[in-house]
Amino acid sequence: FFEIYWVLKSNYGLSKSECIIQLTKVIDISFLEIENKHIIKAALNLFSNSNIDLEDCYYIKYSKKYPDSEFATFDKKLQKYC
């Protein structure tokens, strides 16, 4: 999923909002089995409303859903969300 984002952004030059639209379409493909789809959707929502990287949005949402996952970071900006 994050590789798709990287390709859309880097190779195709899509804006953040265009990437979010395309990634939402990918998530909504019914025959794809995507692990933690609900967390990815929540991460996309946070990503669209913040200045945080998509991967970090996923880590934030994952750590909130699974607080025993022992998520740790040195990123001060990211720590305030976890």
N, C-alpha and C positions, 0 to 999 in steps of 0.2 A: 504494500500500500504506500509506504513512504518512498519507495523507488518510483512508483507512478507519479507521485507528487514532484519528485526531483526532475523527472523527465519532462513533465508538463512545464515546470518553471524554467529549467535550464536549457533544454533543447528546443522547446516550442515558444519560450518567452512569454508564457501566459502570466497575467497578473494574479495576485493573491485571490481576488474575488472570482476570477475565471477558473483558477485551480480548484477552488472550493466547489463551484458548480459542477465541474467535471468529476471530482472525487465523490461528490454526493451521488452522481449518476452511477458511478462504479459500485458504490455501496448498495444501491438500490437494485442492482441486477439480481433477479430472484434466484437464478440457478447457481450463483457463486456462494460458496460457504466461506464466510470470513469470520475468523476467530475474534471474539470480543467486539463484534459489530457495534453493540450499544456503546462501548467505550470509545470507539473510533468516531461514532456520530457525536458524542458529547465533546470529544477533542476537537472535531471540526467546528462545532459551535463556539467553543472557547477560542479557537484559532481565529475565527471570523470576527470576534469581538475584542481582540487583544493584540498586543505587539509581541506575543510569545511565539516561538517556532512551533511548527506542527508537531514535531517529535516530542518536544517538551510538554505541549498540551496533552498529548497521549500519556506521558509519564504522570502528569498531575492527575488526570482522570483515573488512570489505572491505580495509582496509590490511594486515591480516595475510595475506590470500589473495593480494593483489597489492602486494607491498612496493615496487615501483617506481612506484606510483601518486602518489607525492609528496604524501601527505596531511600537512597542517600545521594546527595549532590553537594558540590562545592559552590554551585551557582547561586549566589545570594538572591537574585531576582526570582529564581525558581523555588527556592526554599520557602518563600513567604506564601506560596500557593499550596504547598504540601502539608 
